[in-house]
Amino acid sequence: MARSLMRHASNNHGFAVSSYLALTALMGCSSSSTPATHPEDGGGTEDAVSSGGPADSGEVDSGEAVNPGVDSGTAPQSDAGVIIGPMLDGAPPQGNWINVTANLAQMSSECGNMTYVSAKPDEDLLIAGIALDGLWGSHDGGQSWQAMGKGSGSATITNRPSAIVYDPQNSMRYWESGIYNGNGVYRTADDGTTFTQLGTAIGADSLSIDFSDANRQTLLAGGHEMSQTLQHSSNGGMAWNNIGAGLPANTNCTYPLVIDSQTYLAGCGGYGGGPSGIYRTTTSGGSWTNVSTAGGIDTPLVASDGSIYWSTPNGKGVTRSTDHGVTWSAAMGSGSVASTSPIELPDGRIATLGPKYVMVSGDHGATWNPASDMLPYNDGVGVAYSSQQKAFFIWHFTCGNPPVPVPADAIMRFNFNYQTN
């Protein structure tokens, strides 16, 4: 996920901006082993768009990360003036955030150390991605973590993981994408014992696979901080070509979604000053049409009812499509939800991070309610939910001059039984 966004001098949604700056630091700071690729650094190996993020020093903005409307005790309002968010139903669910970083704490890494956490939907398995140190799995809700990809002949993952995509029909198979440090896309066919490098894909902000094809031949992988770059494979990832020439310039349209072998969506985050929103093609990238000015940032959610949910930059809410991305709703939840990837709970509700809590919607994003105690930190990168553990997991990272060890509180857990809450 090139979660890289431009800095804004002022914004009413303080949490959203702070979250963006943290994500920008993750995706914008250069690897200790990879040359910087930003125009201001004199590099050009990634054809980077004009910079709006922090310098490659990896320093994280330390500005206040609180939504003023929430802090004042006043419920935040949507753009339409409808009261939404933490004040809607009074007190949030009670409980404590529990540190489950365990043996990952202080592991040697780099800027963006704890880049990604995922919960496998059909197995009691959490997967944490650590820059330079690959994927780590936990079968006990985060009490302990074991290195993945250690089987004989496995490729070594050193990138900063950006996405894990699970095959809905084969529990043993899933794909990983990441940026910097090595290849951009890997696949496992044995539940993480070994991984195979897929071609020579460059660093990828996100990844999508055509699950309408039993052979999983069509893959899309976004670039990273690169305009008009969307990697396409028609042979399962063995070879890649760029189909992003028809996408707008000076923005990162690096969050793809495959609908079928010829129909794709591309989310644009606005990094570099260009437009944000969602673009659609029915010609395998031959031409693109802007279908929404909302949405486009981070990995979209395809829910069990077929709805697609996509976050909008700058904390401007979530948009929804019910027709495979042809049309989209107005953004919902502006100011109440951050611009991170939404997830689906087992009962069909949608969850994401908010200014002070994990937020949940039971009406397709129209309104949002708190589903956790106050967040333990204000720079959370995302949220995952384990149906086996019945708990939310959030994570954050740190930056600086390498080595940058994994923070002691990198992964935090909040117990939430979706059946009783």
C-alpha positions as CSV (number, residue, x, y, z in Angstrom):
1,M,0.0,0.0,0.0
2,A,1.7,3.2,-1.0
3,R,0.1,4.8,1.8
4,S,2.0,7.9,0.8
5,L,0.1,11.2,1.0
6,M,0.9,14.8,0.8
7,R,1.3,16.8,4.0
8,H,-1.4,19.3,4.7
9,A,-0.7,22.5,6.7
10,S,-4.0,22.3,8.5
11,N,-6.9,19.9,8.6
12,N,-9.9,19.5,11.0
13,H,-9.4,15.8,11.1
14,G,-6.2,15.7,13.2
15,F,-6.2,11.9,13.6
16,A,-6.6,11.2,10.0
17,V,-3.7,13.5,9.1
18,S,-1.5,12.0,11.8
19,S,-2.3,8.5,10.6
20,Y,-1.4,9.6,7.0
21,L,1.9,11.1,8.1
22,A,2.8,7.9,9.9
23,L,1.9,5.9,6.8
24,T,3.8,8.3,4.6
25,A,6.9,7.8,6.8
26,L,6.5,4.0,6.3
27,M,6.3,4.2,2.6
28,G,8.4,7.2,2.0
29,C,11.6,6.5,4.0
30,S,14.2,4.7,2.0
31,S,15.5,1.2,2.8
32,S,18.9,0.9,4.4
33,S,19.8,-1.4,1.5
34,T,17.9,0.3,-1.3
35,P,18.8,3.6,-3.0
36,A,16.4,6.4,-2.4
37,T,14.1,7.0,-5.3
38,H,12.7,10.4,-4.7
39,P,13.3,13.2,-7.2
40,E,14.5,15.6,-4.5
41,D,17.2,13.0,-3.7
42,G,18.4,13.0,-7.2
43,G,17.3,9.4,-7.7
44,G,14.9,8.2,-10.4
45,T,15.0,4.4,-10.2
46,E,11.3,4.2,-9.3
47,D,10.1,7.0,-11.5
48,A,8.8,8.6,-8.4
49,V,6.1,11.3,-8.6
50,S,6.8,14.7,-7.1
51,S,7.2,14.4,-3.4
52,G,4.6,15.4,-0.9
53,G,5.8,13.2,1.9
54,P,8.7,13.5,4.4
55,A,12.3,13.2,3.5
56,D,14.0,9.9,3.4
57,S,15.4,10.4,6.9
58,G,12.4,8.4,8.1
59,E,11.4,11.0,10.7
60,V,7.7,10.8,11.8
61,D,5.7,13.9,12.2
62,S,5.0,14.4,15.9
63,G,2.0,16.7,15.6
64,E,-1.1,16.3,17.7
65,A,-3.2,13.4,16.5
66,V,-6.6,14.1,18.0
67,N,-9.8,15.0,16.4
68,P,-10.8,18.4,18.0
69,G,-14.5,17.6,17.7
70,V,-14.1,14.4,19.7
71,D,-11.8,15.9,22.3
72,S,-14.2,18.7,23.1
73,G,-17.0,16.2,23.8
74,T,-18.9,17.2,20.7
75,A,-19.8,14.5,18.2
76,P,-18.1,14.8,14.9
77,Q,-20.3,15.5,11.9
78,S,-20.4,14.2,8.4
79,D,-20.2,16.6,5.5
80,A,-24.0,16.5,5.5
81,G,-24.1,17.5,9.1
82,V,-25.4,14.1,10.4
83,I,-24.0,13.2,13.8
84,I,-21.9,10.1,13.6
85,G,-19.0,8.6,15.5
86,P,-18.0,8.0,19.1
87,M,-20.7,10.1,20.7
88,L,-23.6,8.3,18.9
89,D,-24.3,5.5,21.4
90,G,-22.5,6.8,24.5
91,A,-19.7,4.8,26.2
92,P,-17.7,2.4,24.1
93,P,-17.3,-1.3,25.0
94,Q,-15.2,-1.8,28.1
95,G,-12.0,-3.7,28.2
96,N,-8.2,-3.3,28.0
97,W,-5.8,-3.2,25.2
98,I,-3.3,-6.0,25.6
99,N,0.3,-5.9,24.3
100,V,0.9,-9.0,22.1
101,T,4.1,-7.9,20.5
102,A,5.8,-10.7,22.6
103,N,9.1,-12.0,21.1
104,L,8.9,-9.6,18.1
105,A,9.7,-6.6,20.4
106,Q,13.1,-5.1,19.8
107,M,13.8,-7.2,16.7
108,S,16.3,-5.4,14.5
109,S,14.6,-3.8,11.5
110,E,14.4,-0.4,9.8
111,C,12.0,2.4,9.2
112,G,8.5,1.0,9.0
113,N,9.5,-2.0,11.1
114,M,6.0,-3.4,11.9
115,T,4.5,-2.8,8.5
116,Y,1.4,-5.1,8.4
117,V,-0.7,-7.5,10.5
118,S,-3.3,-9.9,9.0
119,A,-5.7,-12.4,10.5
120,K,-6.3,-15.5,8.4
121,P,-10.0,-15.9,8.0
122,D,-10.3,-19.7,8.2
123,E,-7.5,-20.5,10.7
124,D,-6.4,-19.3,14.1
125,L,-3.3,-17.6,12.6
126,L,-2.1,-14.0,12.8
127,I,0.6,-12.9,10.4
128,A,2.9,-10.0,11.2
129,G,5.1,-8.5,8.5
130,I,8.4,-7.0,9.6
131,A,10.7,-4.9,7.3
132,L,13.8,-7.0,6.5
133,D,12.7,-9.9,8.7
134,G,9.8,-11.4,6.7
135,L,6.5,-12.8,7.9
136,W,5.9,-14.2,11.4
137,G,2.9,-16.3,12.5
138,S,1.1,-16.7,15.8
139,H,-1.4,-19.5,16.6
140,D,-2.1,-18.3,20.1
141,G,-3.4,-14.8,19.7
142,G,-0.1,-13.1,19.8
143,Q,1.4,-14.7,22.9
144,S,4.3,-16.0,20.7
145,W,5.4,-15.6,17.1
146,Q,7.3,-18.0,14.8
147,A,9.2,-17.2,11.6
148,M,7.4,-18.3,8.4
149,G,8.9,-19.3,5.1
150,K,11.6,-21.4,6.7
151,G,10.9,-24.6,4.8
152,S,13.4,-26.1,2.4
153,G,13.8,-24.1,-0.8
154,S,11.7,-21.1,0.3
155,A,12.4,-17.7,-1.0
156,T,13.4,-15.1,1.6
157,I,11.0,-12.2,2.1
158,T,12.8,-9.0,3.1
159,N,10.4,-6.3,1.8
160,R,8.1,-4.2,3.9
161,P,4.8,-6.2,3.6
162,S,1.9,-4.2,2.3
163,A,-0.8,-6.9,1.8
164,I,-1.7,-10.5,2.2
165,V,-4.4,-11.9,-0.1
166,Y,-5.9,-15.3,0.9
167,D,-7.3,-17.7,-1.7
168,P,-11.0,-18.2,-0.8
169,Q,-11.0,-21.7,-2.2
170,N,-7.6,-23.0,-1.1
171,S,-6.7,-22.4,2.5
172,M,-3.1,-23.3,1.9
173,R,-2.5,-20.6,-0.7
174,Y,-2.0,-16.9,-0.3
175,W,0.0,-14.1,-1.7
176,E,2.2,-11.4,-0.1
177,S,3.1,-8.0,-1.6
178,G,5.6,-5.4,-0.2
179,I,7.9,-2.5,-1.0
180,Y,11.6,-1.9,-1.0
181,N,14.2,-4.7,-0.3
182,G,13.9,-7.4,-2.8
183,N,10.9,-8.6,-4.9
184,G,7.4,-7.1,-4.7
185,V,5.2,-10.3,-4.8
186,Y,5.4,-13.8,-3.3
187,R,3.1,-16.8,-3.0
188,T,2.8,-19.7,-0.7
189,A,1.0,-23.0,-1.5
190,D,1.7,-24.7,1.9
191,D,0.3,-22.2,4.4
192,G,3.5,-20.2,4.8
193,T,6.0,-23.0,5.1
194,T,7.7,-22.0,1.9
195,F,7.2,-19.0,-0.4
196,T,7.9,-18.6,-4.1
197,Q,9.0,-15.3,-5.7
198,L,6.7,-14.3,-8.5
199,G,8.7,-13.0,-11.4
200,T,10.5,-9.7,-10.9
201,A,7.6,-7.5,-9.7
202,I,8.8,-4.2,-8.3
203,G,7.8,-3.0,-4.9
204,A,4.0,-3.1,-4.6
205,D,1.7,-1.0,-2.4
206,S,-1.1,-3.6,-2.8
207,L,-2.1,-6.7,-4.7
208,S,-5.2,-8.2,-6.2
209,I,-5.9,-11.6,-7.9
210,D,-8.7,-12.7,-10.3
211,F,-10.6,-15.3,-8.2
212,S,-13.1,-15.8,-10.9
213,D,-10.4,-17.8,-12.7
214,A,-9.7,-21.1,-11.1
215,N,-6.1,-20.9,-12.3
216,R,-5.5,-17.5,-10.7
217,Q,-3.7,-16.2,-13.8
218,T,-4.5,-12.5,-13.6
219,L,-2.7,-10.5,-10.9
220,L,-2.4,-6.7,-10.4
221,A,0.3,-5.1,-8.2
222,G,0.5,-1.4,-7.6
223,G,3.9,0.3,-7.8
224,H,5.1,2.5,-4.9
225,E,5.1,6.3,-5.1
226,M,5.0,6.0,-8.8
227,S,2.6,7.6,-11.3
228,Q,1.0,5.7,-14.1
229,T,2.5,2.4,-12.9
230,L,0.2,-0.6,-12.4
231,Q,1.8,-4.0,-12.8
232,H,-0.2,-6.7,-14.6
233,S,0.4,-10.4,-15.0
234,S,-1.6,-12.8,-17.1
235,N,0.4,-15.9,-16.2
236,G,0.1,-16.2,-12.4
237,G,2.9,-13.7,-11.7
238,M,5.7,-15.2,-13.7
239,A,5.9,-12.1,-15.9
240,W,4.7,-8.5,-15.5
241,N,3.9,-5.5,-17.7
242,N,2.8,-2.0,-17.0
243,I,-0.8,-1.1,-17.8
244,G,-0.9,2.2,-16.0
245,A,-0.1,4.6,-18.9
246,G,-3.8,5.6,-19.1
247,L,-4.1,6.5,-15.5
248,P,-3.6,10.1,-14.3
249,A,-0.2,11.6,-13.9
250,N,1.3,12.9,-10.7
251,T,-0.6,10.6,-8.4
252,N,-0.2,7.1,-7.0
253,C,-2.9,4.8,-8.6
254,T,-1.3,1.9,-6.8
255,Y,-4.2,0.1,-5.1
256,P,-5.8,-2.3,-7.6
257,L,-8.8,-4.5,-7.5
258,V,-9.4,-7.2,-10.1
259,I,-13.1,-7.8,-11.0
260,D,-12.4,-10.3,-13.8
261,S,-9.8,-11.0,-16.4
262,Q,-10.5,-7.7,-18.2
263,T,-12.2,-5.5,-15.7
264,Y,-10.1,-3.8,-13.0
265,L,-10.3,-0.9,-10.6
266,A,-7.4,1.3,-9.6
267,G,-7.4,3.5,-6.5
268,C,-5.4,6.7,-6.6
269,G,-4.2,8.3,-3.4
270,G,-3.2,11.7,-4.6
271,Y,0.5,11.4,-3.6
272,G,2.4,14.0,-5.6
273,G,-0.5,16.5,-5.9
274,G,-2.5,14.8,-8.6
275,P,-6.1,13.6,-8.4
276,S,-7.4,10.9,-6.0
277,G,-10.4,8.6,-6.6
278,I,-11.2,5.4,-8.4
279,Y,-10.7,4.5,-12.0
280,R,-12.1,1.6,-13.9
281,T,-11.2,-0.4,-17.1
282,T,-13.0,-3.1,-19.0
283,T,-10.2,-3.5,-21.5
284,S,-7.4,-4.9,-19.3
285,G,-6.0,-1.4,-18.9
286,G,-6.3,-0.2,-22.5
287,S,-8.3,2.8,-21.3
288,W,-9.4,4.0,-17.9
289,T,-12.5,5.9,-16.7
290,N,-12.9,7.9,-13.5
291,V,-15.9,6.5,-11.7
292,S,-15.5,8.2,-8.3
293,T,-13.7,11.1,-6.8
294,A,-14.2,9.5,-3.4
295,G,-12.3,6.4,-2.2
296,G,-9.0,5.3,-3.8
297,I,-6.7,5.2,-0.8
298,D,-5.3,1.9,0.7
299,T,-6.6,-1.6,-0.1
300,P,-10.3,-1.8,-0.7
301,L,-12.6,-4.3,1.0
302,V,-14.8,-6.7,-1.0
303,A,-17.4,-7.8,1.5
304,S,-19.3,-11.1,1.6
305,D,-22.4,-9.5,0.0
306,G,-20.4,-8.3,-2.9
307,S,-20.1,-4.7,-1.8
308,I,-16.8,-2.9,-2.3
309,Y,-15.7,-0.4,0.4
310,W,-12.9,2.1,-0.3
311,S,-11.4,4.7,2.0
312,T,-11.0,8.3,0.9
313,P,-7.8,10.3,1.5
314,N,-7.6,12.9,4.3
315,G,-10.1,11.1,6.6
316,K,-13.0,12.0,4.3
317,G,-14.9,8.8,4.8
318,V,-15.7,5.5,3.0
319,T,-17.4,5.0,-0.3
320,R,-19.4,1.9,-1.4
321,S,-20.2,0.2,-4.7
322,T,-22.8,-2.6,-5.2
323,D,-22.3,-3.0,-9.0
324,H,-18.6,-4.1,-9.3
325,G,-17.4,-0.6,-9.2
326,V,-19.5,1.0,-11.9
327,T,-21.2,3.5,-9.5
328,W,-20.2,4.6,-6.0
329,S,-22.0,6.3,-3.1
330,A,-21.0,9.6,-1.6
331,A,-18.3,9.3,1.0
332,M,-19.7,8.3,4.4
333,G,-18.3,8.8,7.9
334,S,-16.1,11.8,7.1
335,G,-14.2,12.7,10.3
336,S,-15.3,9.5,12.1
337,V,-13.0,7.0,10.3
338,A,-9.4,7.1,9.3
339,S,-8.2,6.5,5.7
340,T,-7.1,2.9,6.3
341,S,-8.3,-0.3,4.8
342,P,-11.7,-1.4,6.2
343,I,-12.3,-5.0,7.2
344,E,-15.4,-7.2,7.5
345,L,-16.5,-8.9,10.8
346,P,-18.0,-12.4,10.6
347,D,-21.5,-11.0,11.0
348,G,-21.1,-8.6,8.0
349,R,-20.4,-5.4,9.9
350,I,-17.6,-3.2,8.7
351,A,-14.8,-2.1,11.0
352,T,-11.9,0.4,10.6
353,L,-9.8,2.7,12.8
354,G,-11.3,6.0,14.0
355,P,-10.0,9.0,15.9
356,K,-10.1,7.4,19.3
357,Y,-11.6,3.9,18.9
358,V,-12.0,1.0,16.5
359,M,-15.2,2.0,14.7
360,V,-17.9,-0.4,13.4
361,S,-20.8,0.1,11.0
362,G,-23.8,-2.1,10.8
363,D,-25.5,-0.1,8.0
364,H,-23.0,-0.3,5.2
365,G,-21.0,2.7,6.4
366,A,-23.8,5.2,6.9
367,T,-23.1,5.5,10.6
368,W,-20.2,4.4,12.8
369,N,-20.0,3.4,16.5
370,P,-17.1,2.7,18.8
371,A,-16.2,-1.0,19.2
372,S,-13.2,-0.7,21.6
373,D,-11.7,1.2,24.5
374,M,-9.6,4.2,23.6
375,L,-6.8,3.4,21.2
376,P,-3.5,2.8,23.0
377,Y,-1.7,5.1,20.4
378,N,-2.7,7.6,17.8
379,D,-0.5,6.5,15.0
380,G,-2.1,3.1,14.3
381,V,-1.6,1.8,10.8
382,G,-4.5,-0.5,10.5
383,V,-6.8,-3.0,12.2
384,A,-7.4,-6.8,11.8
385,Y,-10.0,-9.0,13.4
386,S,-9.5,-12.7,14.3
387,S,-12.8,-14.6,14.4
388,Q,-11.1,-17.5,16.3
389,Q,-9.6,-15.2,18.9
390,K,-12.6,-12.9,18.9
391,A,-10.3,-9.9,19.1
392,F,-9.2,-6.8,17.2
393,F,-5.5,-6.3,16.5
394,I,-3.9,-2.9,15.7
395,W,-0.3,-2.1,15.0
396,H,2.2,0.8,14.5
397,F,5.8,1.3,13.5
398,T,8.7,3.6,14.2
399,C,11.3,5.3,12.0
400,G,14.8,6.7,12.2
401,N,18.3,5.9,11.2
402,P,18.8,2.1,10.8
403,P,18.7,-0.2,12.6
404,V,15.3,0.7,13.9
405,P,14.0,-2.1,16.3
406,V,10.4,-3.2,16.4
407,P,8.7,-1.1,19.1
408,A,7.8,-2.9,22.4
409,D,4.1,-2.1,21.8
410,A,4.0,-2.7,18.0
411,I,0.9,-5.0,18.1
412,M,-2.0,-4.5,20.5
413,R,-5.1,-6.6,21.1
414,F,-8.6,-5.8,22.2
415,N,-11.0,-8.6,22.9
416,F,-14.3,-8.1,21.1
417,N,-16.9,-10.9,20.7
418,Y,-18.8,-10.0,17.6
419,Q,-21.6,-12.3,18.7
420,T,-22.4,-10.4,21.9
421,N,-21.3,-6.9,21.0
